[in-house]
Amino acid sequence: NGASNYIWNAPNDWTFSSNINSVNMNVGSTSGNVTVSAQNSCGISNTLTLAVNVITVPTQPNVISGNTTLCGGSASTYSIVAVAGASNYTWTLPIDWIGSSSSNTINATAGTTSGAISVTANNTCGSSTAQNLAITINNAPSTPSIINGSTAICENATETYSVNPDPNATNYTWTIPNGWSGSSNSDIISITANTIGGNITVSATNGCGTSTLQTLNVLVTNVPPALDPIIGSTELCAGATTYSVPMMAGAASYEWILPLGWTGTSTTNSIDVTTAAGIGTIEVSAVNGCGNSAPQTLAVNINAVPNVMLDLTPIAIQCSSETAVTLVGGTPAGGTYAGNSVGAGIFNPSLAGVGNHVIQY
């Protein structure tokens, strides 16, 4: 009562303006006393004082401590030094990470995505500038690409197989069928097959783990085994005959080799031949894309016609009314004819050759 105006005071970096019994002040960063006195024409009253503690927005946290390179799915702890004036903290993790905390420490489980961890210090007056830490995630390699290479090879053949390189992989683990040979820890392998096919598998590995397997089934084609014995005569006269072998599973064709002087050709399991006198060996192999079987052989003996010298006395054949006389038999064929088409003629066979001379008239 009796006051005509009021005198207000505050710390130096505060701003205000009032001479009534209330004042709106813009608080500075300095704590201190707010004071007020009442005044009239007779003087100034005693001073009232209110001590005010100024709370500032927390400063930016110091560097975040923790791993900057880790495997996807692994757990790690991150922390900062406590910030003066902070009542709590806000952590932000990369997408697909798991973890939460309101303290200056957080336990986080990494996802598969690299990114930044950030943290702010908070109080009732606001939040600090964020402190960030860049994180690199190394994931276990993904399943290798389809295995490149032939799915059907010959026994004992060497083949190269590969997968597309994975930038996350540090090595590869290959498995091959039993009895095969070859090894590699890269994305490519050279393998020598045995006689039985099977699965080729590969996985990729790095410091963060091993991928699932990629698999390729490979079939092995074997060289045909030795054929069964040749079927056919081993003692015969010169002329035409047939030889054969039983069909062989896995054979695409057959290769025949005949004695010198014989004629005949075939790519099947039988062959028609014309023999020549003498002894020799028939040979046959089964063939496929991987090679020839061991040859099967048959020794043969061709008996010659007896060499008998005949004393043939030329004879003359009188034809009275025919228009032609023809020699149709004998080896070699030959002879001479004298006469005309309607009159009498004389036919004189050649004395050369073996066999009968047959006259047709």
C-alpha positions in Angstrom: 0.0 0.0 0.0 1.2 3.5 -0.7 3.6 2.4 -3.5 3.6 4.5 -6.7 6.0 2.3 -8.6 8.4 -0.7 -8.3 12.1 -1.0 -9.0 13.2 -4.4 -10.5 16.7 -5.8 -10.8 18.1 -9.1 -12.3 21.5 -10.6 -13.4 23.3 -8.5 -16.1 22.5 -10.7 -19.1 18.7 -10.7 -18.4 16.4 -8.3 -20.1 13.2 -6.8 -18.8 11.2 -3.6 -18.4 8.6 -2.9 -15.7 7.8 -0.5 -12.9 4.7 -2.2 -11.7 4.4 -5.1 -9.3 5.0 -7.8 -12.0 7.6 -8.1 -14.7 8.3 -10.4 -17.7 12.0 -11.2 -18.0 14.1 -12.8 -20.8 16.4 -15.0 -18.8 20.1 -15.0 -19.6 22.6 -17.7 -19.0 23.6 -16.3 -15.6 22.1 -17.4 -12.3 21.5 -14.8 -9.7 19.0 -12.7 -7.7 15.8 -11.1 -8.9 15.0 -8.1 -6.6 12.2 -5.6 -6.2 11.6 -2.5 -4.1 8.5 -0.4 -3.7 8.8 3.4 -4.1 6.7 6.5 -3.5 7.5 10.2 -3.0 8.6 9.5 0.5 11.2 6.9 -0.3 12.1 3.3 -1.2 11.1 0.3 0.7 13.2 -2.5 1.8 14.3 -4.9 -1.1 12.7 -8.4 -1.7 15.1 -11.0 -3.2 14.5 -14.2 -5.1 17.6 -16.3 -5.9 17.2 -17.9 -9.4 19.2 -20.8 -10.8 19.4 -20.6 -14.6 19.3 -24.0 -16.3 21.0 -24.0 -19.7 20.4 -26.3 -22.6 23.1 -29.1 -22.3 26.2 -28.8 -24.3 27.0 -31.2 -27.1 28.1 -34.6 -25.7 31.8 -35.6 -26.2 32.8 -38.3 -28.6 30.8 -41.5 -28.5 32.9 -44.5 -27.4 32.3 -47.9 -29.0 33.0 -50.1 -32.1 32.9 -48.4 -35.4 33.1 -51.7 -37.5 31.1 -54.7 -36.5 29.1 -57.7 -37.9 25.5 -57.5 -38.6 23.5 -59.0 -35.7 26.3 -58.5 -33.1 25.8 -56.7 -29.8 27.8 -53.7 -28.8 27.8 -51.0 -26.1 28.2 -47.3 -26.8 28.6 -44.5 -24.3 29.4 -40.8 -23.7 30.7 -38.9 -20.7 27.8 -37.5 -18.7 26.9 -33.9 -19.7 26.5 -31.3 -17.0 22.9 -30.2 -16.6 21.5 -33.1 -18.6 18.6 -34.9 -17.1 18.4 -37.6 -19.8 19.7 -38.6 -23.2 18.2 -39.5 -26.6 19.9 -42.2 -28.7 19.2 -42.7 -32.4 20.4 -45.9 -34.1 20.7 -46.9 -37.8 17.7 -48.4 -39.4 17.1 -52.1 -38.4 19.2 -51.9 -35.3 17.7 -52.8 -31.9 18.3 -50.9 -28.6 17.1 -48.0 -26.5 18.3 -46.0 -23.5 17.8 -42.6 -21.8 21.1 -42.7 -20.0 24.6 -41.9 -21.3 25.1 -45.6 -22.2 23.2 -47.8 -24.7 23.4 -51.6 -25.5 22.6 -52.0 -29.2 22.2 -55.0 -31.5 23.4 -54.2 -35.0 21.2 -54.8 -38.0 22.5 -55.3 -41.6 22.7 -51.6 -42.4 25.7 -49.2 -41.9 24.9 -45.7 -40.6 25.5 -43.4 -37.7 24.7 -43.6 -34.0 23.7 -40.2 -32.6 23.0 -38.9 -29.1 21.7 -35.7 -27.5 21.7 -34.5 -23.9 18.4 -33.2 -22.7 16.8 -31.3 -19.8 13.7 -29.3 -19.3 15.2 -26.4 -21.3 15.9 -28.5 -24.5 18.3 -30.8 -26.2 21.9 -30.4 -27.1 23.5 -30.6 -30.5 23.7 -34.2 -31.5 27.0 -36.1 -31.3 27.4 -38.7 -34.1 29.5 -41.8 -34.7 29.7 -43.5 -38.1 29.3 -47.3 -38.1 30.3 -49.8 -40.8 28.5 -53.1 -40.8 30.1 -56.2 -42.3 27.5 -58.9 -43.0 28.1 -62.6 -43.5 28.2 -63.3 -47.2 25.0 -64.1 -49.0 24.4 -67.5 -50.7 26.8 -67.7 -53.6 25.4 -67.3 -57.1 24.6 -70.4 -59.3 27.7 -72.5 -59.8 29.0 -72.0 -63.4 30.3 -75.2 -65.1 29.2 -78.3 -66.9 26.6 -80.5 -65.4 27.7 -83.6 -67.4 31.3 -84.5 -67.8 33.4 -87.5 -68.8 35.1 -89.7 -66.2 38.6 -88.6 -65.4 38.0 -85.3 -67.1 39.1 -82.0 -65.6 36.5 -79.2 -65.4 36.5 -75.6 -64.0 33.7 -74.4 -61.8 33.1 -70.9 -60.4 30.6 -68.5 -58.7 30.3 -64.8 -59.0 32.7 -63.1 -56.5 31.1 -61.7 -53.4 32.8 -58.4 -52.2 31.9 -59.4 -48.6 33.6 -62.9 -48.8 37.2 -63.4 -47.7 37.3 -67.1 -48.8 35.2 -70.0 -50.1 34.7 -73.6 -49.0 34.1 -76.2 -51.8 33.1 -79.8 -51.4 33.2 -82.3 -54.3 32.0 -85.9 -54.8 33.9 -88.8 -53.2 36.8 -89.8 -55.4 37.1 -86.5 -57.2 40.2 -84.4 -56.8 40.7 -80.6 -56.6 40.7 -77.9 -53.9 40.3 -74.1 -53.7 39.5 -71.3 -51.2 38.6 -68.8 -54.0 35.5 -68.3 -56.1 36.9 -70.7 -58.8 38.0 -74.4 -58.6 39.5 -76.9 -61.0 38.2 -80.5 -60.4 39.1 -83.9 -61.9 36.1 -86.2 -61.9 36.1 -89.9 -60.9 33.7 -92.5 -62.4 30.6 -91.5 -60.3 28.8 -88.1 -60.3 27.5 -86.2 -57.3 27.0 -82.8 -55.8 29.5 -79.9 -55.9 28.8 -77.3 -53.1 30.3 -74.0 -52.2 29.8 -71.5 -49.3 31.3 -68.0 -48.8 32.9 -66.9 -45.5 34.2 -63.8 -43.8 34.9 -62.7 -40.3 31.2 -62.3 -39.7 30.1 -65.8 -40.7 29.4 -68.3 -43.4 26.7 -68.2 -46.1 24.3 -71.0 -46.9 25.4 -73.6 -49.5 25.0 -73.3 -53.2 24.8 -76.8 -54.9 25.3 -78.2 -58.4 24.6 -81.8 -59.3 27.0 -83.2 -61.9 26.6 -86.4 -63.9 29.6 -88.4 -65.0 29.6 -90.2 -68.4 31.9 -93.3 -68.4 33.9 -94.6 -71.2 32.2 -97.8 -72.4 33.5 -101.0 -70.8 35.0 -103.8 -73.0 32.5 -105.5 -75.2 31.3 -109.1 -75.0 33.0 -111.5 -77.5 32.4 -111.0 -81.2 29.8 -113.3 -82.7 30.7 -114.9 -86.0 32.6 -117.6 -87.8 36.3 -118.0 -87.3 36.8 -120.6 -90.1 35.0 -119.9 -93.4 35.4 -119.5 -97.1 36.0 -116.2 -98.8 32.7 -114.3 -99.4 30.0 -112.4 -97.6 29.3 -112.9 -93.9 28.2 -111.0 -90.8 29.8 -110.3 -87.4 28.2 -108.7 -84.4 28.6 -108.0 -80.7 25.8 -107.6 -78.0 24.6 -104.1 -77.6 26.5 -102.1 -74.9 24.7 -99.6 -72.7 26.2 -96.2 -73.0 27.7 -96.8 -76.4 26.8 -94.2 -79.0 28.4 -96.1 -81.9 30.8 -98.9 -82.7 34.2 -98.8 -84.5 35.1 -101.9 -86.6 38.6 -102.7 -87.9 38.8 -105.5 -90.5 41.7 -107.7 -91.8 43.6 -106.5 -94.8 41.7 -107.1 -98.0 38.2 -107.3 -96.4 35.5 -104.9 -97.2 32.6 -103.6 -95.1 31.7 -100.7 -92.9 29.4 -100.1 -89.9 28.9 -97.9 -86.9 26.4 -100.3 -85.3 26.9 -103.4 -83.2 26.9 -105.6 -86.4 28.8 -105.5 -89.7 28.3 -107.1 -93.1 31.7 -107.9 -94.6 33.2 -109.5 -97.7 36.1 -111.6 -96.7 39.4 -112.3 -98.5 41.6 -115.4 -98.2 44.1 -115.6 -95.4 44.2 -115.1 -91.7 43.5 -111.9 -89.7 41.8 -110.3 -86.7 38.5 -108.5 -86.5 38.5 -105.7 -83.9 35.6 -103.7 -82.5 35.2 -101.0 -79.8 32.2 -99.2 -78.3 32.3 -95.5 -78.7 30.7 -92.5 -76.9 31.5 -88.9 -76.3 34.1 -89.8 -73.6 36.2 -92.3 -75.6 36.5 -95.8 -76.9 36.2 -99.1 -74.9 39.0 -101.6 -74.9 38.9 -103.4 -78.2 37.3 -106.8 -78.5 39.1 -109.0 -81.1 38.4 -112.2 -83.0 41.0 -114.2 -84.9 39.7 -115.6 -88.2 41.0 -117.9 -91.0 39.6 -117.7 -94.5 40.1 -120.8 -96.5 41.0 -120.3 -100.1 39.4 -122.1 -103.1 41.8 -124.9 -104.2 44.0 -123.8 -107.1 43.5 -126.6 -109.6 44.9 -126.2 -113.2 42.5 -127.5 -115.8 43.4 -128.5 -119.3 40.6 -126.8 -121.3 40.6 -127.5 -125.0 38.9 -124.8 -126.9 35.7 -125.9 -128.5 33.6 -124.2 -131.1 29.8 -123.8 -130.7 27.9 -123.7 -133.9 24.8 -121.5 -133.7 22.5 -121.8 -136.7 19.7 -119.3 -136.4 20.2 -117.1 -133.3 20.8 -113.4 -133.3 23.1 -113.2 -130.2 25.4 -115.3 -128.2 26.3 -114.1 -124.7 28.9 -115.3 -122.2 27.2 -114.9 -118.8 29.5 -116.8 -116.4 33.1 -117.4 -115.6 35.8 -115.5 -113.9 36.9 -113.4 -115.6 34.2 -113.2 -118.2 35.4 -113.1 -121.8 35.4 -114.6 -125.2 35.0 -113.9 -128.8 32.1 -114.3 -131.2 32.3 -114.5 -135.0 29.3 -114.6 -137.2 26.3 -112.5 -138.3 22.9 -111.8 -136.7 21.1 -114.4 -138.8 23.6 -116.8 -140.0 25.9 -119.3 -138.4 28.6 -118.0 -136.0 31.5 -119.4 -134.0 31.9 -118.5 -130.2 35.4 -119.0 -128.8 35.5 -118.7 -124.9 38.6 -117.3 -123.3 40.9 -119.8 -121.6 41.7 -117.4 -118.8 40.1 -117.3 -115.4 38.6 -119.7 -112.9 35.1 -121.2 -112.9 32.6 -122.3 -115.4 31.9 -120.6 -118.7 28.2 -120.5 -119.2 26.9 -119.9 -122.7 23.4 -118.4 -123.2 22.0 -118.6 -126.8 
